[in-house]
Each structure stands twice: as structure tokens, then as C-alpha cells.
């Protein structure tokens, strides 16, 4: 890892531990008075949504070639439940699956989805984006983003969608066997930047790994998710400001 990459990666991990959930009881959403442009006004805990300088998602552009940390996945555990929290559909996993960025180890907590994609690449949006959320022993977060494009129906997505709760607040135990590695493309090249949660409280200090290779999924699968959500669930891209994207 060169000095530039070590500085960026170390800076993200030096931030305070970030919560996985938003402030209790505060309504937020994707339209009307609770839409993303208003998140920072909804609660003091959400102030970073409007005042933060390292917010996600972003339009990946002007990236710098660098020796990024080696990325290694050890996804052993199975999906345990699927839930619809009203903002996304989330798949939870049993403990035991990890991801390493260089020598830093994170445990996989859950995967959730956004239609259309939140991050863009060189101005291009994708049909769907999956976020694999990881947390280290100190509570710091790393998100691995998988982009989806129209193509052949994706079998693992199909398994999840067949058990996807229709109503917000519902969840169910996952039937069958799915490991998180089934969502990943074979090519693991990636972009890296320091960012934030893309939902309130928009906490910063999150390490973002955006995989370069998009995965095929069927147009009907994107439509099915959009039907259950009833609306797009993507936060608009945020300014890069002084940040550098490396690859």
C-alpha cells in the first residue's frame, strides 16, 4: 500500500465508531418533507446529512491510480432473515463472515438494496446497488457496493425476492441457504473512498469499496423491488469536495 492509500484508509478508520441505525422515532424518507434534502433538519442527530463534508453516495470520477489495499472476502455464514424496514429490504447474516482491507478485518452484518443505484461511476447510474455492511471490533464501518445492470435474472437475488416481505416492518426467517459471496462479481477490482452512511444519521468515517464489475439481474427483479418499496430509495450523489477516489 503506498503512502496516499495508507493516509486515506487510515484516516477513515481513525474516525469515531459509527452507529448502524438512525435516531429512534424520527421519520425520514425519500419524498416530501422527509426527503434527503431535508434530512439534516429533522433531528440534531442528523446534522451531518447537511453539514458533512465527506458524504455518500458520490459520482466516482477523477480517480487516482494507487496501490489499494488487498481485498479479501471470507463469507462463510448463511443468511438468517429478510426484513422490510420501509426504507429498503435487508438480508441479515449469522456471525462468522468477514472481509479484510489490507490487514484490517471487518465482520459482515447485513446486505440491503437501493433502486436505482446511489453511487454513480463517471456520471452513470445503475439499475440497482447492493450494500454489504461490515463493522470492525471498534465499531467502525466498511461498505462494499455491488452494482447491478439489466441482463439475465440473478439466482441469488431471486431467492431473496421470493421471501421479501411486502409490508414495512415485516420480517421472516430465511428459508434455504445463501452466502453473501453469491452476490459478488468474480472480478473484485474496486474504487475506494472515505464517506458516510447514505441514510440518517449520515455518519462519516465509513470506508467505501465500490466494485468495478456490475452484476446482471433481470429487469423484472428491479421492478419487483421497486413495487415493494413503492418509490425509489436512493439518496442523490453528494459533492466529493476535497476527497480523492483511488483505484
C-alpha positions as CSV (number, residue, x, y, z in Angstrom):
1,X,0.0,0.0,0.0
2,X,1.5,3.4,-1.0
3,X,1.6,6.5,1.2
4,X,-1.5,8.0,-0.4
5,X,-3.7,5.0,0.1
6,X,-2.4,4.4,3.6
7,X,-3.3,8.0,4.5
8,X,-6.8,7.8,3.1
9,X,-7.5,4.4,4.6
10,X,-6.0,5.2,8.0
11,X,-7.9,8.5,8.1
12,X,-11.3,6.8,7.6
13,X,-10.6,4.2,10.3
14,X,-9.4,6.9,12.7
15,X,-12.9,8.4,12.8
16,X,-15.2,7.6,15.8
17,X,-17.3,4.4,15.7
18,X,-20.5,4.9,13.7
19,X,-24.0,3.7,14.6
20,X,-25.8,1.2,12.3
21,X,-29.2,2.7,13.0
22,X,-30.7,6.2,12.8
23,X,-32.1,8.1,15.8
24,X,-35.2,6.3,17.2
25,X,-38.6,7.7,16.4
26,X,-37.6,10.2,13.8
27,X,-39.4,9.8,10.5
28,X,-37.3,10.2,7.3
29,X,-37.9,9.0,3.8
30,X,-37.3,9.7,0.1
31,X,-40.0,12.2,-0.8
32,X,-41.9,15.2,0.6
33,X,-40.8,16.9,3.8
34,X,-38.8,13.9,4.9
35,X,-36.8,13.7,1.6
36,X,-33.0,13.6,1.6
37,X,-32.7,17.4,1.1
38,X,-34.4,17.8,4.5
39,X,-32.7,15.1,6.5
40,X,-30.3,17.4,8.2
41,X,-33.3,19.5,9.5
42,X,-35.2,16.5,11.0
43,X,-33.2,16.0,14.2
44,X,-29.9,17.2,15.7
45,X,-28.5,13.7,15.3
46,X,-28.9,14.1,11.6
47,X,-26.9,17.3,11.3
48,X,-24.2,15.5,9.2
49,X,-26.7,14.9,6.4
50,X,-26.5,18.6,5.5
51,X,-23.3,19.8,7.2
52,X,-21.0,16.9,6.5
53,X,-18.1,17.3,4.0
54,X,-17.5,13.6,3.3
55,X,-21.0,12.4,2.4
56,X,-22.1,9.4,0.4
57,X,-23.0,8.4,-2.2
58,X,-20.8,10.1,-4.8
59,X,-20.2,10.2,-8.5
60,X,-16.9,8.4,-8.9
61,X,-14.7,10.5,-11.1
62,X,-11.1,11.8,-11.4
63,X,-9.9,8.7,-9.6
64,X,-6.2,8.3,-8.8
65,X,-4.2,5.1,-9.6
66,X,-2.8,3.8,-6.4
67,X,-1.8,0.5,-4.7
68,X,-5.1,-0.1,-3.0
69,X,-5.2,-2.5,0.0
70,X,-5.7,-6.1,-0.9
71,X,-9.4,-7.1,-0.7
72,X,-10.2,-10.5,0.7
73,X,-13.7,-12.0,1.4
74,X,-14.3,-14.9,3.8
75,X,-18.0,-15.2,3.7
76,X,-18.9,-18.5,5.4
77,X,-22.2,-17.9,7.3
78,X,-25.7,-18.1,5.9
79,X,-28.5,-15.6,5.6
80,X,-30.8,-15.8,8.6
81,X,-33.6,-13.4,7.9
82,X,-35.1,-11.0,5.4
83,X,-36.8,-7.8,6.6
84,X,-38.6,-4.8,5.0
85,X,-37.9,-1.8,7.2
86,X,-39.8,0.6,4.9
87,X,-36.6,2.1,3.5
88,X,-35.0,-1.0,2.0
89,X,-35.1,-4.8,2.0
90,X,-32.3,-6.1,4.2
91,X,-30.8,-9.6,4.5
92,X,-29.1,-10.4,7.8
93,X,-26.4,-13.0,8.2
94,X,-25.2,-15.2,11.0
95,X,-21.8,-14.2,12.6
96,X,-18.7,-15.7,11.0
97,X,-18.4,-13.9,7.7
98,X,-15.5,-11.4,7.3
99,X,-13.9,-9.0,4.8
100,X,-10.4,-7.7,5.0
101,X,-9.0,-4.5,3.6
102,X,-5.3,-4.9,3.8
103,X,-4.7,-6.1,7.4
104,X,-7.9,-4.6,8.7
105,X,-10.7,-7.1,9.5
106,X,-14.4,-6.3,9.4
107,X,-17.4,-8.7,10.1
108,X,-20.3,-8.8,7.8
109,X,-23.6,-7.6,9.4
110,X,-26.2,-7.3,6.6
111,X,-26.9,-6.5,3.0
112,X,-29.5,-4.2,1.6
113,X,-30.5,-2.7,-1.7
114,X,-31.2,0.6,-3.5
115,X,-33.1,1.1,-6.8
116,X,-31.7,2.9,-8.7
117,X,-28.1,2.9,-7.6
118,X,-26.9,5.5,-5.1
119,X,-23.2,5.8,-6.3
120,X,-22.6,6.7,-9.9
121,X,-19.5,5.9,-11.9
122,X,-18.3,8.6,-14.4
123,X,-21.8,10.1,-14.4
124,X,-23.5,6.7,-15.0
125,X,-26.3,5.4,-12.7
126,X,-27.0,1.7,-12.4
127,X,-30.4,-0.1,-12.1
128,X,-29.7,-1.3,-8.6
129,X,-27.0,-1.2,-5.9
130,X,-26.4,-3.7,-3.1
131,X,-24.6,-2.6,0.1
132,X,-22.7,-5.2,2.2
133,X,-22.3,-3.5,5.6
134,X,-19.4,-4.6,7.8
135,X,-18.2,-3.5,11.2
136,X,-14.9,-3.9,12.9
137,X,-14.2,-4.6,16.6
138,X,-14.2,-0.9,17.4
139,X,-17.5,-0.2,15.7
140,X,-16.1,1.4,12.5
141,X,-17.9,0.6,9.3
142,X,-17.0,-0.5,5.8
143,X,-19.5,-0.8,3.0
144,X,-18.9,-2.9,-0.1
145,X,-21.1,-1.8,-3.0
146,X,-22.2,-4.1,-5.8
147,X,-23.7,-2.6,-8.9
148,X,-26.5,-4.3,-10.9
149,X,-27.3,-3.9,-14.6
150,X,-30.2,-5.3,-16.7
151,X,-29.5,-8.8,-18.0
152,X,-30.2,-12.3,-17.1
153,X,-32.1,-12.9,-13.8
154,X,-29.8,-13.4,-10.9
155,X,-30.5,-16.6,-9.0
156,X,-29.4,-15.4,-5.5
157,X,-31.5,-12.2,-5.9
158,X,-34.4,-14.4,-6.9
159,X,-34.1,-16.5,-3.7
160,X,-34.2,-13.3,-1.6
161,X,-37.0,-11.7,-3.6
162,X,-39.2,-14.8,-3.1
163,X,-39.1,-14.2,0.6
164,X,-39.2,-10.4,0.5
165,X,-41.8,-9.1,2.9
166,X,-44.4,-6.9,1.2
167,X,-45.2,-4.7,4.2
168,X,-42.9,-2.3,6.0
169,X,-41.9,-3.6,9.4
170,X,-42.3,-7.3,8.5
171,X,-39.5,-9.8,8.6
172,X,-39.2,-13.5,8.3
173,X,-36.6,-16.2,8.8
174,X,-34.7,-17.0,5.7
175,X,-35.5,-20.4,4.2
176,X,-32.8,-22.1,2.2
177,X,-29.1,-21.5,2.0
178,X,-27.5,-18.2,0.8
179,X,-24.0,-16.9,1.5
180,X,-23.1,-13.3,0.8
181,X,-20.3,-14.3,-1.6
182,X,-23.0,-15.3,-4.1
183,X,-23.8,-11.6,-4.6
184,X,-20.3,-10.7,-5.6
185,X,-18.8,-10.5,-9.1
186,X,-15.9,-12.7,-10.0
187,X,-13.7,-9.6,-10.7
188,X,-13.0,-7.9,-7.4
189,X,-11.3,-4.7,-8.7
190,X,-12.6,-1.7,-6.8
191,X,-12.7,2.0,-6.2
192,X,-12.0,3.3,-2.6
193,X,-13.0,6.5,-0.9
194,X,-13.9,7.7,2.6
195,X,-17.6,8.6,3.0
196,X,-20.7,8.2,5.2
197,X,-23.8,6.3,5.7
198,X,-26.3,7.0,2.9
199,X,-29.2,7.2,5.3
200,X,-29.7,9.2,8.5
201,X,-27.7,9.9,10.6
202,X,-25.3,10.1,7.6
203,X,-22.3,9.5,10.0
204,X,-18.9,9.9,8.4
205,X,-15.8,7.9,8.7
206,X,-17.1,4.9,6.6
207,X,-14.7,3.1,4.3
208,X,-16.4,2.6,0.9
209,X,-15.4,-0.1,-1.5
210,X,-17.3,0.1,-4.8
211,X,-16.7,-3.0,-7.0
212,X,-16.0,-2.0,-10.6
213,X,-17.7,-5.0,-12.3
214,X,-21.5,-4.8,-12.4
215,X,-23.6,-8.0,-12.0
216,X,-26.5,-8.9,-14.2
217,X,-30.0,-9.1,-12.8
218,X,-33.4,-9.3,-14.6
219,X,-35.4,-6.2,-15.3
220,X,-38.3,-7.9,-13.6
221,X,-36.2,-8.2,-10.4
222,X,-35.6,-4.4,-10.3
223,X,-39.3,-3.8,-11.0
224,X,-40.3,-6.2,-8.2
225,X,-38.1,-4.4,-5.7
226,X,-39.5,-1.0,-6.8
227,X,-43.0,-2.3,-6.4
228,X,-42.4,-3.4,-2.8
229,X,-40.7,-0.1,-1.9
230,X,-43.4,2.0,-3.7
231,X,-40.7,4.6,-4.6
232,X,-37.0,5.0,-5.5
233,X,-34.9,4.6,-2.3
234,X,-31.6,6.3,-3.4
235,X,-30.0,9.3,-1.9
236,X,-28.7,11.7,-4.6
237,X,-25.0,11.9,-5.1
238,X,-23.1,14.3,-2.8
239,X,-20.1,16.5,-3.6
240,X,-16.7,14.9,-3.4
241,X,-15.3,18.2,-2.0
242,X,-11.6,17.6,-1.2
243,X,-11.8,13.8,-1.3
244,X,-9.8,11.6,-3.7
245,X,-11.1,8.3,-5.1
246,X,-8.4,5.7,-5.6
247,X,-8.3,2.5,-7.6
